[in-house]
Amino acid sequence: MPGVATNIFHLLTSSVLQKAIAFVYFALIARWAGVEDTGSYFFALSWTLMFTTITDMGLTPVLIREAAKDRARTEKYLNQTLALKLPLTAVAVLAAVLGAWLFDISAETRVLVALAAVVISLDAVSLTFYGTLRAHQVLKYEGLGLVVGQTVTMLIGLASLKLGAPLGVLVVALIAGSLWNACASAWIVRKRLGIRVRLSWDWSFAKSLLRTAFPFALAGAFVKIYTNADAVMLTHFKGEAAAGLYAVPYKLTFAFQFVPMAFTAAFYPAMSRAFAADKRELGMLLYRALWALMLIAAPIAAGIASLAPELVHFVYGKDYLPSVLAVQLLILSLVPIFLDFPIGSLLNASDRQMTQTKLMGMATIVSVALNLLLIPSYGVMGVVVASIVSHAALVVGGFIVIAKFLPWPAGKFLGVCLRTALAAGIMAAGVVALKAHVPFPVAILAGVLLYPAAAFALRAVSVADLKELLSSVRKPSPLTPVVAPDA
């Protein structure tokens, strides 16, 4: 379906651009602001992001789904959603600002939290309008808007750092980017779709929306806590400087999520089709997706681990060298992070959304419990261990669930994993041996050449495998969803 392919292209392209801009922006913040101020900034964003579950309460996925089914009712769903989000956002802002007083943080960090609460308020608005555009398959504006907003944030933020402005101006820069997205998305919905935007209230309809949105809200809460609570707890127990050091491995590890997201966008329609028609084909699709992501994740993890001292010094500066070991260990969690995407995609495609939510809840409990246990004694390394264990538990839990209802070549995948890991290990050993004798970029280039050579030599991949992978996602599918927010 050309429209779906075009929409996927727009979103993926903009996602890569946005993440690239964000990566450069954070690296410059880390270098120019210093470890402790970076930690304050990281805490403020991590803390307030957990409250975005309240600002949305799962309403946006419902808006997308229902408006896509019946576009004539888009205006009713949009305006009711906006009316519900207004009090929800007020509750979220109040809870975020007041809750920050529970932590042993500086007054300046509390100001950052208050400013960041404005950001999540504006993001609640833009999320709603961009969701409306998604329902109508008009995604190019969202991608462009997000890139422009990130650029606005970076320009204002970097200018403020260069001029020696207070740390709070960095969050003001985020407010500017979020304000752009809120205004631009509202204007596009009004002009492009011709929808009259106004708050409206129907208590019966509102209750129905909230009931439908509850599973999405629960899943969203688990995700937000799972991805942000570690930085919050680390700041509480060890201070802003520890959070600043942890921000480096965190940002490096999660900078690559657009890769499995791209595979999810490609495989989800095929998995939906196979679930309805051929369970054996569904098992093979799972195998191909896992194999492809393992093939990509392993060299990224091994390469960053082998070059961590040089990367941290070059990108973030010498003040962050104490975070090198954390980078080398946390980057290993990239493998289970990548593998979880096709597992979650398969569970969604097979009508097991609640199972995926339960798995995420289990991983969240493991993560929070381990962080509470390990951070007081081990600081940053405690967070790293908790993250690795919880990500591994999530993937193992997914494999256990899948084994109960789907036949797939698990043994074959295990063999491929071992060969891929060995190829990545050979690459890492070569890079470590070379980097002491050649310039840093040359060592990277050597790793880029060494890994595919080792992978083909060990039969972790073949030309036939690559052709088969491409054929898996090129087949047209009548079941391709208009949008797949759960994927």
Secondary structure by P-SEA (a helix, b strand, c coil): caaaaaaaaaaaaaaaaaaaaaaaaaaaaaacccaaaaaaaaaaaaaaaaaccccccaaaaaaaaaaaacccaaaaaaaaaaaaaaaaaaaaaaaaaaaaaaccccaaaaaaaaaaaaaaaaaaaaaaaaaaaaaacccaaaaaaaaaaaaaaaaaaaaaaaaccccaaaaaaaaaaaaaaaaaaaaaaaccccccbbbbbbaaaaaaaaaaaaaaaaaaaaaaaaacaaaaaaaacccaaaaaaaaaaaaaaaccaaaaaaaaaacaaaaaaaaaccaaaaaaaaaaaaaaaaacaaaaaaaaaaaaaaaaaaccccccccaaaaaaacccaaaaaaaaaaaaaaaaaacaaaaaaaaaaaaaaaaaaaaaacccccaaaaaaaaaaaaaaaaaaaaaaaaaaccccaaaaaaaaaaaaaaaaaaaaaaaaaccccccaaaaaaaaaaaaaaaaaaaccccaaaaaaaaaaccccccccccccccc
